[in-house]
Amino acid sequence: MKIIKIRPAPAGSGNIVARFDAEIAEGVKAYGLKLVQSERGLRVFGPSISGGSAITFAPAIADALAQLANGEVAHHVSSQ
């Protein structure tokens, strides 16, 4: 699992930390994911289509994606 591209959220984006693209498994990529800071910690959400979820994740996968994305955001911000 790896982050392909990360876009930290601009100031004033509320609880959105970043938007990102990730390779979930070899040959399986998800685009337009959102990293959100919630009361329960970091959460990952997929894009929506017609008001419904385009993709969902098992909790362990969502947690792993959140940690990877958060690390990439921290790296991106510190390198600026």
N, C-alpha and C positions, 0 to 999 in steps of 0.2 A: 504494500500500500504506500502511495506517495502523493504528495501535492504536486500538481503540474504547474499551476499558476495561482498566485494569491493577489488579491486587491484589497488592502486595508481600507476600511470604511472611512470616509471623510468625517471631520468633526461635525457634530450635529446629527449623526445618523441614529441616534437613540441607542438601543441595545445591540445594534448590529456591529460586530467587531470587524468582519471581513466577508468578502465573497471570494469563492475559490473554485478551482477545477481539480479533480483528483482521479488518480488511477486506483480503483478499488482492488482489483486483482489484474493479473496479466491479461490485457486485451479488453478490460472492462473499465470504461471511463465515465465519469459523471461531471457534468458542467453546470455552472451557475449555482453551486451550493452556497449556503449562507451560514456563517458562524455567528451565533448569538449568545450574549451573556444574559442568562436568566437567573431567577432566584435559586434555581437548582444547580447552577453552574453553567459551564459552556455546553451549548447544544448545537447540533447541526441539522439543518433543514434543506431539503431539495427544492427545486423550483416547482411551481404549481402550473397545472394545465386546466383551464376552464374551472378554476376554483378548487380543484382537487390536487392531491400530491402526485407528482410525476415519478417520484422515487422515495422509498422509505428504507430505513436501515435497522438491522437488529441492534439492540443497545450496545453490545460490545463493539460493533463496527462504528457506530455513531460516536462512541467515546474515543476510540482510536483516531478517527478522523478529526475530532475536536482538538485532541492533544497535538496531533501533527500540524493542523492549521494554526493553532495558537503559537506553536513554536516558530512557524514560518512568519507569522505576523511579527513576533518579537524580533526575529532576525532581520526582517525587512525594515522595521522601524529603527533598529540600532545601526543599520548600515547606511542610513540616510544622513 
